[in-house]
Amino acid sequence: MCPECHTRLAEWDRERGGDPHAYVTSTLRCPGCELIETERDHVPQGPSGYGVKIQLRPRHLHRDHP
């Protein structure tokens, strides 16, 4: 199984019962992922940014929420 797309090579291979057009792509934009990527731009490069994880938390649970 491919670790990236989670398909199996046999699914694409006619000789193994698959179909080279077994899947089609679709595109969506996730606002949460977009926010994480935007925040990632502020993480320092190199050792000072190693291990930095960005997570989404509901606003009402954030300590600065009034």
Backbone bond lengths (Angstrom), bond angles and torsions (degrees), N, CA, C in turn:
res aa  C-N    CA-C-N  psi(-1)  N-CA   C-N-CA  omega(-1)  CA-C   N-CA-C  phi
1 M - - - 1.452 - - 1.527 108.68 -
2 C 1.306 115.54 136.02 1.456 120.19 178.13 1.534 108.88 -71.40
3 P 1.335 117.58 129.52 1.455 119.82 -179.70 1.527 113.46 -69.76
4 E 1.312 116.70 -18.24 1.469 120.57 -178.28 1.525 111.62 -88.56
5 C 1.341 117.48 -55.79 1.471 120.64 -173.88 1.530 113.64 -101.70
6 H 1.321 116.90 -9.19 1.473 123.04 176.19 1.529 114.07 65.33
7 T 1.336 117.41 25.28 1.464 119.34 172.50 1.521 108.14 -101.91
8 R 1.323 114.33 162.69 1.464 120.40 177.00 1.525 108.49 -103.94
9 L 1.329 116.97 143.57 1.469 120.93 -178.65 1.521 111.57 -56.75
10 A 1.324 118.40 -35.44 1.465 121.18 -179.58 1.529 111.54 -62.49
11 E 1.322 117.76 -27.31 1.460 120.57 179.44 1.525 111.89 -65.18
12 W 1.323 117.00 -23.19 1.460 122.81 -177.52 1.532 112.38 -99.56
13 D 1.317 117.55 -14.38 1.469 123.24 -169.77 1.529 110.98 -100.18
14 R 1.338 116.54 113.19 1.470 121.14 -179.95 1.523 112.25 -58.03
15 E 1.332 116.49 -37.27 1.466 120.30 -178.80 1.527 112.27 -64.65
16 R 1.311 116.30 -18.27 1.476 119.84 178.67 1.533 111.38 -112.73
17 G 1.341 115.72 22.34 1.457 120.32 176.56 1.519 114.51 87.58
18 G 1.328 116.52 6.76 1.457 120.30 -178.31 1.521 112.87 -93.59
19 D 1.294 114.94 -172.05 1.461 122.62 -178.34 1.523 107.90 -139.94
20 P 1.355 117.49 125.72 1.464 119.09 -179.25 1.529 113.25 -63.08
21 H 1.327 116.33 -11.08 1.464 121.55 177.01 1.534 109.79 -116.97
22 A 1.332 116.22 36.17 1.459 121.72 -175.55 1.525 112.95 -63.30
23 Y 1.304 117.24 -27.38 1.465 121.70 -177.69 1.523 109.81 -131.23
24 V 1.284 115.71 155.41 1.455 122.08 171.05 1.523 106.94 -123.08
25 T 1.299 115.95 157.74 1.457 119.72 -179.71 1.522 110.62 -94.63
26 S 1.302 114.11 155.57 1.456 120.48 169.66 1.520 106.77 -142.15
27 T 1.288 116.08 154.28 1.456 120.88 -176.43 1.511 109.37 -121.50
28 L 1.312 115.65 138.43 1.448 120.30 172.90 1.510 108.76 -144.03
29 R 1.291 116.23 151.96 1.465 120.71 176.86 1.520 106.98 -108.77
30 C 1.300 115.45 121.88 1.460 121.57 178.83 1.523 108.65 -95.69
31 P 1.337 118.92 118.69 1.457 120.49 179.05 1.532 112.97 -59.91
32 G 1.321 117.17 -34.15 1.462 119.98 178.36 1.515 112.02 -65.77
33 C 1.326 116.93 -46.11 1.465 120.72 178.22 1.522 110.72 -64.58
34 E 1.324 116.47 -36.70 1.463 120.29 178.24 1.530 110.22 -63.10
35 L 1.319 116.92 -42.76 1.467 121.15 178.50 1.532 111.02 -63.77
36 I 1.328 116.97 -41.09 1.466 120.86 177.97 1.525 110.15 -62.76
37 E 1.328 118.01 -45.33 1.468 121.17 179.84 1.522 111.22 -63.64
38 T 1.323 117.19 -38.12 1.459 120.53 177.43 1.521 110.20 -63.26
39 E 1.312 116.93 -43.78 1.465 120.90 179.39 1.525 110.97 -66.81
40 R 1.348 116.19 -34.36 1.471 120.62 179.72 1.530 110.85 -60.01
41 D 1.344 117.35 -28.82 1.463 120.73 177.29 1.529 112.03 -61.65
42 H 1.334 118.07 -19.41 1.461 122.27 -178.80 1.535 113.01 -95.15
43 V 1.331 116.65 -3.82 1.469 120.70 179.02 1.524 108.00 -81.47
44 P 1.327 117.25 129.19 1.473 120.08 -179.50 1.525 111.85 -60.88
45 Q 1.311 115.81 146.59 1.457 121.57 173.49 1.520 108.64 -80.10
46 G 1.309 117.49 155.30 1.453 121.55 176.77 1.520 113.13 82.74
47 P 1.325 116.92 -165.32 1.461 121.92 -172.17 1.529 115.10 -54.15
48 S 1.329 118.40 -35.07 1.462 118.21 -177.96 1.527 112.27 -70.16
49 G 1.322 117.93 -16.29 1.459 120.96 177.37 1.518 113.98 -102.71
50 Y 1.336 117.50 -5.13 1.465 120.70 -179.59 1.525 110.14 -60.45
51 G 1.297 116.35 134.56 1.458 121.44 175.41 1.520 115.30 80.61
52 V 1.323 117.64 -1.88 1.460 119.87 179.72 1.532 108.55 -70.91
53 K 1.314 116.34 124.94 1.454 122.68 178.20 1.523 108.30 -113.49
54 I 1.295 116.50 138.41 1.455 121.66 178.20 1.522 106.75 -111.25
55 Q 1.313 115.68 127.52 1.449 119.64 -179.11 1.517 110.56 -127.73
56 L 1.299 115.92 156.51 1.456 121.62 175.47 1.520 108.59 -99.75
57 R 1.320 115.62 133.34 1.463 121.01 175.90 1.516 107.67 -129.46
58 P 1.325 117.64 143.89 1.456 119.34 176.64 1.530 110.21 -57.78
59 R 1.308 116.51 136.27 1.460 121.61 -176.62 1.532 111.80 -53.51
60 H 1.324 117.90 -39.85 1.467 119.46 -176.81 1.535 113.00 -67.66
61 L 1.326 117.78 -13.85 1.465 120.87 176.82 1.523 112.63 -96.02
62 H 1.327 117.71 -6.84 1.462 121.27 -177.66 1.522 110.40 -74.46
63 R 1.319 116.81 139.55 1.467 121.31 -174.16 1.526 113.30 -63.45
64 D 1.350 118.25 -23.94 1.460 121.34 -179.48 1.525 112.86 -90.65
65 H 1.339 116.93 1.35 1.455 120.18 -179.25 1.537 109.86 -72.47
66 P 1.320 117.51 129.45 1.478 119.64 -178.90 1.514 112.49 -67.36
